[in-house]
Amino acid sequence: MAANGNPQASLSEILEKVHAIFAEELQLDPSAFSNDDDLSTGLGLDSLAIYSAITEIEDAYQIVLNDSDISGISTISGLAQLVFDRINGFVSSLSSEADTQEREYHRLTDFAESPEYLGLRQRMAETFPEGFNPYFVPHDSLIRDTSVVNGKEVINLGSYNYLGMSGHPETMQAAIDAIRKYGTSASGSRTLAGEKTLYQQLEKAIADWKHTEDAIVCTGGWATNLTFLSSFMHDGDFIVYDALSHNSIAEGVALSRAESKAFPHNDLQTLENILHKVQDKYNKVLIVVEGVYSMDGDIAPIPEFVRLKKAYKCFLMVDEAHSGGVIGDHAGGCDDYFHLDPHDIDIKYGTLSKALGTCGGYIAADKEIVEYLRYFMSGFVFSAGISPPLAAACMKAIEIIRRDNSAATKLHENIRYFVRRCKEEGMNTCLAGESAVVPVLIGSDQDAARLSAELLDEGVFVPPAMYPAVPIGESRLRFTISATHSIEQLEKAVSSLAKLMHEEGFLK
Ligand SMILES: Cc1ncc(COP(=O)(O)O)c(C=O)c1O
């Protein structure tokens, strides 16, 4: 019997089993790759496939391999050695392969010659062989149902203005009034010189809307996740997060000093296994999930996560970037949609840049958490406050959303229409259903980028979502629906795409 109660297994037996698990995950003949091939590049495995394989290995040997254990492991041999060491209780050799290899350095003075820059150029040439780059397309107008690209009005199906709050006459007026009163900048960190009554009113409005005791607002949505996770979770804590989480969560996890581990998307059983294995360890355990996933458009089973966080004494954080202002009877987000108790979600994260139509991020939570963050969240303390017109426009947007449900009702009518029509045309809409994110699966990066360019020629703007935002080979056109769209505009987009997909053999 090995140290952790596993039956004794030799290194070669473990190697064979780990190899077999990867072969199954890749759906490849086991002889097609070696134990020393690079897992992330040589085998063409995306990180989601790696998470699934690692979950299987953990189940097979009843161990937990945290992010820090596997960082630096690049081969099946390295992974098998890690499993062998772990089940035999050899802590010392848990260090990564990288630590044991002699590192070679190549001093650079010209960044244009660096591998990272040359890699970018090569990827651009491969992905956009026809020259059209779907990134950084300038929109020189308000972005609502339409926008102006190259002087031409197009139907805009790529923005996050879900409820039309950006450009709403009342939010614009609120912003103008705030500029007259406060100017355009906070002109300081709020902790010291930049505080305003307006910001306190905004935070109260967010806390009331999200049914929490308090809320805190930072200047960027991405940065709010990063600074919250790294300031709230410390050495001795543990973060367990969905493998499909947004980059801002993954980066925040990496920046925090807590141990961490990803679980396969929405895999409640694996999450429960992990929580069970760590239940006697760590001071705080934080489960992090999203309300609506930004690349697939699915709504997470939040009540199940609430059940697990209660059973295993954890904190639950939900990123409401795409659910706040979208789902629920009154577009209130996950608690509204699932009729949760206000305390079921401990940390409600949201961005101001999507349904709320401005820019910034918030954490809504119990007053003790928010009080702590006001003094210790570095991205808040050491950064200037949100710009006053944004704060005023956002507060107005919340007021409008709470007093009038008509934009949310129209948004859902539009979503239902668009998803139904895509399905009728035979398109694969991934996990879309009730959220404003409706992806249409295409396949390769090149095909998704080309179709995006062709649709723009037809007067429809939709950006492609490509690797690494989605797994290799699963690139998609990511439509985002707004309450401002008319049914005619949505129909024009679906029929234009269907025509192109038929012509190019994507649809039979
Ligand atoms: C799930 C999720 N969280 C956080 C963010 C960051 O928000 P922002 O774009 O407002 O910085 C995004 C942005 O798209 C997101 O999709």
The ligand as a Gaussian input file, in Angstrom:
#p B3LYP/6-31G(d) Opt

LIG

0 1
 C      -17.027000      36.732000     -17.633000
 C      -16.332000      38.052000     -17.697000
 N      -15.808000      38.566000     -16.583000
 C      -15.164000      39.740000     -16.600000
 C      -15.017000      40.476000     -17.754000
 C      -14.268000      41.778000     -17.729000
 O      -15.140000      42.855000     -17.865000
 P      -14.747000      44.209000     -18.609000
 O      -14.776000      43.933000     -20.083000
 O      -15.812000      45.139000     -18.181000
 O      -13.391000      44.596000     -18.156000
 C      -15.554000      39.976000     -18.947000
 C      -15.400000      40.733000     -20.207000
 O      -15.790000      40.375000     -21.257000
 C      -16.230000      38.731000     -18.922000
 O      -16.753000      38.204000     -20.035000

